[in-house]
Amino acid sequence: MPGKIPPDSCDGLVRLQRVVHDLRSPGGCPWDMEQTHLSLLPNLVEETYEVVEAAQSGDMEHFCEELGDLLLQVVLHGEIASERMAFDLDKIAHGIAEKLIRRHPHVYGDSGVADTEGVLKQWDEIKRQEKGNVPQAFLAGVSKALPGLSRAAKLQKKAAKVGFDWPEVGGVLEKLREECGELEQAVAAGDQEHIAEELGDVLFSAVNAARKLKLDPEVLMTAANAKFERRFTAMEKALAAENLTLEAASLEVMESAWQAAKTKEIK
């Protein structure tokens, strides 16, 4: 039987928890009842990217909606864990609140740190202390589950903290040109394994350039994808206006329509 709908007057987060609890309870939603921590991971990743897209769009109403979808994933994981008496949403919230308090002694304690650089160094030091100062590789804390571009940027950023970095962006750009040259040589040689390796080096160097220019490579890639999709769609519409399909149009005709779409967009 359907559960009693939680009153609209109650706290929003509490209401959401009650709804999720009903969906997971006997007589609730079959799909929700079947979900596990692992089965929900693709949804968690997808919702995260949709939040990013909404934030970039500048549409605050859409942004709010997507944040709600992401919050639902967190509440679902909390509900599933609570059923196993492992932890619950309250423990998740309490844990992160306590972590923030511990790692902000300049706000909640007597630390004299006053700038962003000092705050970040202090954060890393407290984090090491929390883990018992157990010796480990310096880069070991960078999650292997991160998307490739994001992980590359994080590895580079962490290495830069100990001075392993180009002093200026010019050095990074020179390295990027060098890697492009090595890729050209690998392509000329026709060695697929070498080509793959050198192309990876080009991507890694491009990420490094983004980092030095204080740009997020994932955000840049998202924007580049959107631009390509927008111009390709404009090209497709232009061809359709000439009664041409993508399959029927020659490369030269498509390139002409692409350039027209590009010019129109720039104007």
FIVO-272466 format. One record per residue (C-alpha): residue number from 1; residue in one letter; x, y, z. Coordinates in pm, 1 decimal. Each point is the difference from the previous one (the first is absolute). Layout:
<recs>
@tiza:NUM	drenpa:A	px:X	py:Y	pz:Z
...
</recs>
This chain:
<recs>
@tiza:1	drenpa:M	px:0.0	py:0.0	pz:0.0
@tiza:2	drenpa:P	px:118.1	py:357.0	pz:-68.2
@tiza:3	drenpa:G	px:163.5	py:167.9	pz:296.9
@tiza:4	drenpa:K	px:-124.5	py:317.9	pz:160.1
@tiza:5	drenpa:I	px:159.4	py:295.4	pz:-181.4
@tiza:6	drenpa:P	px:222.2	py:194.1	pz:243.3
@tiza:7	drenpa:P	px:-141.6	py:348.2	pz:66.2
@tiza:8	drenpa:D	px:128.4	py:282.1	pz:-215.4
@tiza:9	drenpa:S	px:51.6	py:203.8	pz:315.4
@tiza:10	drenpa:C	px:279.1	py:-217.2	pz:139.9
@tiza:11	drenpa:D	px:370.3	py:67.2	pz:-54.3
@tiza:12	drenpa:G	px:93.7	py:-61.1	pz:-365.5
@tiza:13	drenpa:L	px:283.0	py:-242.5	pz:73.7
@tiza:14	drenpa:V	px:-210.5	py:-190.1	pz:253.0
@tiza:15	drenpa:R	px:-283.8	py:-25.8	pz:-254.0
@tiza:16	drenpa:L	px:239.0	py:-133.5	pz:-263.6
@tiza:17	drenpa:Q	px:133.1	py:-261.2	pz:243.5
@tiza:18	drenpa:R	px:-354.1	py:-114.0	pz:77.7
@tiza:19	drenpa:V	px:-89.6	py:-28.1	pz:-367.8
@tiza:20	drenpa:V	px:314.4	py:-203.5	pz:-75.7
@tiza:21	drenpa:H	px:-69.8	py:-220.4	pz:302.0
@tiza:22	drenpa:D	px:-354.6	py:-66.3	pz:-131.6
@tiza:23	drenpa:L	px:132.0	py:-79.6	pz:-347.4
@tiza:24	drenpa:R	px:241.9	py:-256.2	pz:146.7
@tiza:25	drenpa:S	px:-253.3	py:-153.7	pz:241.7
@tiza:26	drenpa:P	px:-226.8	py:-301.8	pz:-67.8
@tiza:27	drenpa:G	px:-278.8	py:111.8	pz:-228.1
@tiza:28	drenpa:G	px:219.4	py:278.3	pz:-135.6
@tiza:29	drenpa:C	px:156.7	py:39.0	pz:-343.4
@tiza:30	drenpa:P	px:138.5	py:-325.4	pz:-151.4
@tiza:31	drenpa:W	px:285.5	py:186.1	pz:-174.8
@tiza:32	drenpa:D	px:109.4	py:186.5	pz:313.2
@tiza:33	drenpa:M	px:-19.9	py:-315.8	pz:209.7
@tiza:34	drenpa:E	px:235.1	py:-182.1	pz:-238.8
@tiza:35	drenpa:Q	px:276.1	py:259.0	pz:11.0
@tiza:36	drenpa:T	px:336.0	py:-49.8	pz:172.0
@tiza:37	drenpa:H	px:296.8	py:226.5	pz:62.1
@tiza:38	drenpa:L	px:169.7	py:-141.3	pz:-310.3
@tiza:39	drenpa:S	px:-303.1	py:8.7	pz:-229.5
@tiza:40	drenpa:L	px:-50.5	py:369.3	pz:80.6
@tiza:41	drenpa:L	px:355.5	py:106.2	pz:-84.1
@tiza:42	drenpa:P	px:-71.3	py:73.7	pz:-370.5
@tiza:43	drenpa:N	px:-290.4	py:221.7	pz:109.4
@tiza:44	drenpa:L	px:224.8	py:181.7	pz:246.5
@tiza:45	drenpa:V	px:256.3	py:74.3	pz:-269.4
@tiza:46	drenpa:E	px:-265.1	py:103.0	pz:-255.2
@tiza:47	drenpa:E	px:-178.1	py:232.3	pz:244.3
@tiza:48	drenpa:T	px:331.4	py:161.5	pz:93.8
@tiza:49	drenpa:Y	px:70.8	py:89.2	pz:-361.7
@tiza:50	drenpa:E	px:-353.3	py:130.0	pz:-44.7
@tiza:51	drenpa:V	px:57.0	py:231.2	pz:297.3
@tiza:52	drenpa:V	px:315.8	py:129.5	pz:-169.1
@tiza:53	drenpa:E	px:-186.8	py:58.7	pz:-326.1
@tiza:54	drenpa:A	px:-281.4	py:182.9	pz:179.1
@tiza:55	drenpa:A	px:244.9	py:220.0	pz:189.1
@tiza:56	drenpa:Q	px:174.7	py:93.5	pz:-322.8
@tiza:57	drenpa:S	px:-331.9	py:88.7	pz:-165.0
@tiza:58	drenpa:G	px:-65.0	py:273.0	pz:255.3
@tiza:59	drenpa:D	px:-361.2	py:-117.4	pz:38.6
@tiza:60	drenpa:M	px:-41.9	py:7.6	pz:378.7
@tiza:61	drenpa:E	px:-335.5	py:-178.9	pz:-1.4
@tiza:62	drenpa:H	px:147.9	py:-286.8	pz:-201.2
@tiza:63	drenpa:F	px:311.6	py:3.4	pz:218.5
@tiza:64	drenpa:C	px:-217.9	py:-32.9	pz:311.4
@tiza:65	drenpa:E	px:-189.6	py:-290.3	pz:-155.1
@tiza:66	drenpa:E	px:318.1	py:-185.7	pz:-93.8
@tiza:67	drenpa:L	px:147.1	py:51.8	pz:347.0
@tiza:68	drenpa:G	px:-316.9	py:-163.0	pz:130.3
@tiza:69	drenpa:D	px:55.1	py:-300.5	pz:-227.0
@tiza:70	drenpa:L	px:354.9	py:-28.8	pz:131.9
@tiza:71	drenpa:L	px:-118.5	py:34.3	pz:360.3
@tiza:72	drenpa:L	px:-243.2	py:-284.2	pz:-63.8
@tiza:73	drenpa:Q	px:294.2	py:-227.1	pz:-80.1
@tiza:74	drenpa:V	px:165.8	py:84.7	pz:333.0
@tiza:75	drenpa:V	px:-325.5	py:-58.7	pz:190.2
@tiza:76	drenpa:L	px:-50.7	py:-332.4	pz:-178.1
@tiza:77	drenpa:H	px:347.3	py:-117.4	pz:99.6
@tiza:78	drenpa:G	px:-67.2	py:110.7	pz:356.9
@tiza:79	drenpa:E	px:-329.7	py:-190.8	pz:5.9
@tiza:80	drenpa:I	px:153.9	py:-318.9	pz:-139.8
@tiza:81	drenpa:A	px:284.2	py:18.3	pz:253.4
@tiza:82	drenpa:S	px:-243.8	py:61.1	pz:285.6
@tiza:83	drenpa:E	px:-191.0	py:-317.0	pz:-95.2
@tiza:84	drenpa:R	px:323.2	py:-189.4	pz:58.8
@tiza:85	drenpa:M	px:62.2	py:202.7	pz:318.2
@tiza:86	drenpa:A	px:333.1	py:117.0	pz:-145.2
@tiza:87	drenpa:F	px:-67.0	py:376.1	pz:6.3
@tiza:88	drenpa:D	px:-273.3	py:245.4	pz:-91.0
@tiza:89	drenpa:L	px:-44.7	py:348.3	pz:-145.4
@tiza:90	drenpa:D	px:37.9	py:160.1	pz:342.6
@tiza:91	drenpa:K	px:335.4	py:-171.9	pz:50.0
@tiza:92	drenpa:I	px:111.1	py:112.3	pz:-347.7
@tiza:93	drenpa:A	px:-92.1	py:361.6	pz:79.9
@tiza:94	drenpa:H	px:150.1	py:-13.8	pz:348.9
@tiza:95	drenpa:G	px:323.3	py:-149.1	pz:-133.2
@tiza:96	drenpa:I	px:56.3	py:265.6	pz:-265.5
@tiza:97	drenpa:A	px:-89.8	py:279.5	pz:245.4
@tiza:98	drenpa:E	px:258.5	py:-126.2	pz:248.2
@tiza:99	drenpa:K	px:260.2	py:-33.5	pz:-276.1
@tiza:100	drenpa:L	px:-58.9	py:359.2	pz:-108.8
@tiza:101	drenpa:I	px:37.2	py:123.2	pz:357.7
@tiza:102	drenpa:R	px:325.3	py:-195.9	pz:49.0
@tiza:103	drenpa:R	px:145.9	py:119.4	pz:-328.8
@tiza:104	drenpa:H	px:-88.4	py:367.7	pz:55.4
@tiza:105	drenpa:P	px:187.4	py:88.2	pz:320.7
@tiza:106	drenpa:H	px:41.5	py:352.2	pz:-141.9
@tiza:107	drenpa:V	px:-379.2	py:33.2	pz:37.6
@tiza:108	drenpa:Y	px:-77.1	py:-226.4	pz:296.1
@tiza:109	drenpa:G	px:336.2	py:10.7	pz:179.9
@tiza:110	drenpa:D	px:305.8	py:215.2	pz:52.0
@tiza:111	drenpa:S	px:187.7	py:-62.2	pz:-325.7
@tiza:112	drenpa:G	px:156.2	py:314.9	pz:-142.2
@tiza:113	drenpa:V	px:-42.8	py:-101.0	pz:-364.4
@tiza:114	drenpa:A	px:-141.9	py:292.8	pz:-195.2
@tiza:115	drenpa:D	px:31.5	py:-75.4	pz:-374.2
@tiza:116	drenpa:T	px:-118.9	py:-268.5	pz:-240.8
@tiza:117	drenpa:E	px:344.7	py:-154.1	pz:-52.1
@tiza:118	drenpa:G	px:47.5	py:-37.1	pz:375.2
@tiza:119	drenpa:V	px:-347.5	py:-147.9	pz:39.5
@tiza:120	drenpa:L	px:69.7	py:-267.2	pz:-263.8
@tiza:121	drenpa:K	px:335.8	py:-94.8	pz:155.1
@tiza:122	drenpa:Q	px:-161.4	py:-17.0	pz:343.6
@tiza:123	drenpa:W	px:-280.1	py:-218.7	pz:-140.8
@tiza:124	drenpa:D	px:250.6	py:-249.1	pz:-142.8
@tiza:125	drenpa:E	px:196.5	py:-11.4	pz:325.3
@tiza:126	drenpa:I	px:-313.8	py:-62.5	pz:209.1
@tiza:127	drenpa:K	px:-109.7	py:-265.6	pz:-248.3
@tiza:128	drenpa:R	px:334.8	py:-180.2	pz:41.1
@tiza:129	drenpa:Q	px:-32.1	py:18.4	pz:379.0
@tiza:130	drenpa:E	px:-351.0	py:-146.0	pz:-16.6
@tiza:131	drenpa:K	px:136.5	py:-297.3	pz:-189.9
@tiza:132	drenpa:G	px:263.3	py:-50.4	pz:268.9
@tiza:133	drenpa:N	px:288.8	py:133.4	pz:-207.4
@tiza:134	drenpa:V	px:35.8	py:-349.2	pz:-147.8
@tiza:135	drenpa:P	px:270.6	py:18.6	pz:-268.8
@tiza:136	drenpa:Q	px:-139.0	py:-35.0	pz:-349.9
@tiza:137	drenpa:A	px:86.4	py:112.1	pz:-349.3
@tiza:138	drenpa:F	px:-57.4	py:374.2	pz:-35.4
@tiza:139	drenpa:L	px:-251.1	py:-42.9	pz:-284.2
@tiza:140	drenpa:A	px:-174.6	py:-300.7	pz:154.8
@tiza:141	drenpa:G	px:-300.2	py:201.5	pz:117.0
@tiza:142	drenpa:V	px:-112.5	py:98.5	pz:-350.4
@tiza:143	drenpa:S	px:-302.4	py:-218.6	pz:-76.2
@tiza:144	drenpa:K	px:36.7	py:-239.1	pz:-292.6
@tiza:145	drenpa:A	px:-376.5	py:24.4	pz:-56.5
@tiza:146	drenpa:L	px:20.8	py:360.0	pz:-121.0
@tiza:147	drenpa:P	px:-53.7	py:70.7	pz:-371.9
@tiza:148	drenpa:G	px:333.4	py:0.3	pz:-184.0
@tiza:149	drenpa:L	px:23.3	py:376.1	pz:-57.6
@tiza:150	drenpa:S	px:-92.7	py:83.2	pz:358.7
@tiza:151	drenpa:R	px:243.9	py:-254.7	pz:142.0
@tiza:152	drenpa:A	px:281.5	py:131.3	pz:-218.4
@tiza:153	drenpa:A	px:-65.1	py:353.7	pz:125.0
@tiza:154	drenpa:K	px:-12.4	py:-114.3	pz:361.4
@tiza:155	drenpa:L	px:322.7	py:-200.6	pz:-30.7
@tiza:156	drenpa:Q	px:172.2	py:302.4	pz:-154.6
@tiza:157	drenpa:K	px:-138.6	py:238.0	pz:260.6
@tiza:158	drenpa:K	px:116.5	py:-219.8	pz:283.7
@tiza:159	drenpa:A	px:347.3	py:-42.9	pz:-151.0
@tiza:160	drenpa:A	px:19.3	py:378.2	pz:-35.4
@tiza:161	drenpa:K	px:-43.1	py:36.1	pz:377.8
@tiza:162	drenpa:V	px:352.8	py:-134.8	pz:49.1
@tiza:163	drenpa:G	px:145.2	py:211.3	pz:-281.0
@tiza:164	drenpa:F	px:-17.6	py:-256.6	pz:-281.5
@tiza:165	drenpa:D	px:-145.2	py:244.2	pz:-250.2
@tiza:166	drenpa:W	px:83.3	py:234.2	pz:-284.5
@tiza:167	drenpa:P	px:69.0	py:352.7	pz:131.6
@tiza:168	drenpa:E	px:-198.7	py:157.3	pz:-284.4
@tiza:169	drenpa:V	px:-267.0	py:-114.6	pz:-243.3
@tiza:170	drenpa:G	px:246.2	py:51.0	pz:-286.3
@tiza:171	drenpa:G	px:190.5	py:-309.3	pz:108.9
@tiza:172	drenpa:V	px:-318.4	py:-204.2	pz:-7.1
@tiza:173	drenpa:L	px:-89.0	py:122.8	pz:-348.7
@tiza:174	drenpa:E	px:347.8	py:-86.3	pz:-123.7
@tiza:175	drenpa:K	px:-41.1	py:-348.9	pz:147.3
@tiza:176	drenpa:L	px:-337.5	py:-29.0	pz:-175.6
@tiza:177	drenpa:R	px:161.4	py:89.0	pz:-333.2
@tiza:178	drenpa:E	px:273.5	py:-256.5	pz:68.2
@tiza:179	drenpa:E	px:-256.0	py:-272.1	pz:72.4
@tiza:180	drenpa:C	px:-193.1	py:88.2	pz:-318.7
@tiza:181	drenpa:G	px:323.7	py:-39.6	pz:-196.4
@tiza:182	drenpa:E	px:61.3	py:-341.3	pz:155.6
@tiza:183	drenpa:L	px:-356.8	py:-100.3	pz:-87.4
@tiza:184	drenpa:E	px:57.8	py:99.8	pz:-362.7
@tiza:185	drenpa:Q	px:314.3	py:-216.2	pz:-7.8
@tiza:186	drenpa:A	px:-189.7	py:-295.5	pz:148.9
@tiza:187	drenpa:V	px:-279.4	py:38.2	pz:-258.3
@tiza:188	drenpa:A	px:257.9	py:15.9	pz:-280.6
@tiza:189	drenpa:A	px:158.2	py:-319.9	pz:131.6
@tiza:190	drenpa:G	px:-339.6	py:-171.7	pz:14.1
@tiza:191	drenpa:D	px:63.6	py:-146.3	pz:345.8
@tiza:192	drenpa:Q	px:-345.7	py:-20.7	pz:160.3
@tiza:193	drenpa:E	px:128.9	py:-67.1	pz:351.5
@tiza:194	drenpa:H	px:237.3	py:296.2	pz:-24.0
@tiza:195	drenpa:I	px:-275.0	py:217.4	pz:-150.1
@tiza:196	drenpa:A	px:-229.8	py:-76.3	pz:293.7
@tiza:197	drenpa:E	px:274.5	py:81.3	pz:250.0
@tiza:198	drenpa:E	px:93.6	py:328.2	pz:-167.8
@tiza:199	drenpa:L	px:-362.2	py:107.0	pz:-38.8
@tiza:200	drenpa:G	px:-43.6	py:-60.7	pz:372.4
@tiza:201	drenpa:D	px:302.0	py:223.3	pz:63.7
@tiza:202	drenpa:V	px:-157.0	py:272.7	pz:-216.1
@tiza:203	drenpa:L	px:-323.1	py:-17.0	pz:200.2
@tiza:204	drenpa:F	px:190.7	py:4.2	pz:329.8
@tiza:205	drenpa:S	px:197.0	py:306.5	pz:-110.1
@tiza:206	drenpa:A	px:-319.0	py:173.9	pz:-116.8
@tiza:207	drenpa:V	px:-150.6	py:-57.9	pz:343.9
@tiza:208	drenpa:N	px:315.6	py:145.1	pz:153.9
@tiza:209	drenpa:A	px:-41.3	py:312.0	pz:-214.2
@tiza:210	drenpa:A	px:-359.9	py:35.1	pz:118.7
@tiza:211	drenpa:R	px:110.9	py:-32.2	pz:362.2
@tiza:212	drenpa:K	px:270.6	py:264.4	pz:-38.9
@tiza:213	drenpa:L	px:-257.4	py:232.4	pz:-155.9
@tiza:214	drenpa:K	px:-233.6	py:-69.4	pz:296.5
@tiza:215	drenpa:L	px:-258.7	py:-172.9	pz:-216.3
@tiza:216	drenpa:D	px:-177.8	py:-329.0	pz:70.3
@tiza:217	drenpa:P	px:66.1	py:-251.6	pz:-282.1
@tiza:218	drenpa:E	px:-331.4	py:-180.6	pz:52.8
@tiza:219	drenpa:V	px:-190.1	py:328.5	pz:-25.7
@tiza:220	drenpa:L	px:198.6	py:90.9	pz:-311.8
@tiza:221	drenpa:M	px:-74.2	py:-339.1	pz:-155.7
@tiza:222	drenpa:T	px:-370.0	py:35.4	pz:79.7
@tiza:223	drenpa:A	px:-5.1	py:342.4	pz:-166.7
@tiza:224	drenpa:A	px:189.7	py:-130.4	pz:-303.7
@tiza:225	drenpa:N	px:-243.3	py:-291.4	pz:-34.0
@tiza:226	drenpa:A	px:-296.4	py:239.4	pz:20.0
@tiza:227	drenpa:K	px:154.6	py:225.8	pz:-264.7
@tiza:228	drenpa:F	px:60.2	py:-293.4	pz:-234.7
@tiza:229	drenpa:E	px:-354.3	py:-130.0	pz:49.7
@tiza:230	drenpa:R	px:-147.5	py:347.2	pz:-55.0
@tiza:231	drenpa:R	px:192.6	py:60.4	pz:-323.8
@tiza:232	drenpa:F	px:-60.0	py:-352.1	pz:-130.5
@tiza:233	drenpa:T	px:-374.0	py:39.7	pz:58.4
@tiza:234	drenpa:A	px:5.8	py:337.7	pz:-178.3
@tiza:235	drenpa:M	px:183.5	py:-162.9	pz:-290.5
@tiza:236	drenpa:E	px:-257.1	py:-280.2	pz:-11.0
@tiza:237	drenpa:K	px:-287.7	py:252.1	pz:-11.0
@tiza:238	drenpa:A	px:171.2	py:196.4	pz:-277.5
@tiza:239	drenpa:L	px:38.7	py:-316.0	pz:-206.4
@tiza:240	drenpa:A	px:-362.0	py:-94.4	pz:63.8
@tiza:241	drenpa:A	px:-105.2	py:340.8	pz:-131.9
@tiza:242	drenpa:E	px:172.7	py:-101.7	pz:-324.4
@tiza:243	drenpa:N	px:-177.0	py:-338.9	pz:4.3
@tiza:244	drenpa:L	px:324.6	py:-174.4	pz:85.2
@tiza:245	drenpa:T	px:51.0	py:-265.3	pz:265.8
@tiza:246	drenpa:L	px:324.6	py:-42.6	pz:190.0
@tiza:247	drenpa:E	px:53.3	py:-333.8	pz:-172.6
@tiza:248	drenpa:A	px:-51.6	py:147.2	pz:-346.9
@tiza:249	drenpa:A	px:213.2	py:312.3	pz:44.5
@tiza:250	drenpa:S	px:364.4	py:-9.8	pz:-101.4
@tiza:251	drenpa:L	px:273.1	py:95.7	pz:244.7
@tiza:252	drenpa:E	px:58.0	py:321.5	pz:-194.2
@tiza:253	drenpa:V	px:-368.0	py:98.1	pz:25.1
@tiza:254	drenpa:M	px:-9.3	py:-82.4	pz:371.4
@tiza:255	drenpa:E	px:318.8	py:199.2	pz:61.4
@tiza:256	drenpa:S	px:-149.2	py:300.3	pz:-179.2
@tiza:257	drenpa:A	px:-316.8	py:-20.1	pz:210.4
@tiza:258	drenpa:W	px:211.4	py:-44.4	pz:315.0
@tiza:259	drenpa:Q	px:202.5	py:311.8	pz:-74.5
@tiza:260	drenpa:A	px:-319.5	py:195.1	pz:-67.6
@tiza:261	drenpa:A	px:-143.8	py:-111.3	pz:333.7
@tiza:262	drenpa:K	px:324.9	py:91.5	pz:173.0
@tiza:263	drenpa:T	px:9.4	py:346.2	pz:-158.9
@tiza:264	drenpa:K	px:-365.4	py:64.4	pz:87.6
@tiza:265	drenpa:E	px:62.4	py:-102.7	pz:360.5
@tiza:266	drenpa:I	px:306.4	py:224.0	pz:37.2
@tiza:267	drenpa:K	px:-194.4	py:297.1	pz:-136.9
</recs>
